[in-house]
Every structure is written in structure tokens, then in C-alpha cells.
Amino acid sequence: MKQYTKVKKELIPIPVIMDGQILNHNLKYLNLDRKWLMKKLNHKGKKPEEIVLATILKSGTLKIDSNNPHDGGKGPYDYKPGQDN
């Protein structure tokens, strides 16, 4: 009889801001609200309109990619073809 390995359940990050627009339906799905999101953004010194993509990770962490190419993070503007990113 074959023995199967149990696969760990993984969840994909759920977007809460895309192209500067807050996705209220995803906040509702996560049992969060705009007040919570704005508090997190204020703490990070960000405004929704500056954000390309903000997601909530499985751990509940807010991950932000901004429109600022000089943000110093690992956003979409930091990708360099041919390099380990």
C-alpha cells in the first residue's frame, strides 16, 4: 500500500489594495475594515493612492508594494533581469 505525505495547507496572500484602490470586499472576507487598514497604512507612512499592491499574508501581516521606485523595498520597480531578486 502506498504511503502518502500529508500536504501542509497554504493560503495565498489576499489583496486589500490594488492600484491605489481599497478592496472592501476582501477586507470584509478577512473580517477587517477600512479603519484597521488605514491605521496600518498610517503606521507605515503610506497612503492608499501610493500603493500598487497591498496584501494580507496568512500570518495577518500587511505586505505593501508602492508606486515609489526608490522605496528601498522589494517592490515591482526593484526587479533587475538576470539578477537574483
C-alpha angles and dihedrals in degrees: 000000000000118000115219126209115233110243118223113236112245126189124208118234111267116225117234097170126032123177091345095309121118112229101220094180091059092047088052091049089054092047090244131121141211091261090059091046095048090049090053092046093048089050089055093043094244136131123209093242090059093057126093094184134357120181137180113231125214088261090058093252119145110231116196133196110186135201090242109104090199097051092119092229134105096272128143092276093058095067114113115188113239095021131101104254 
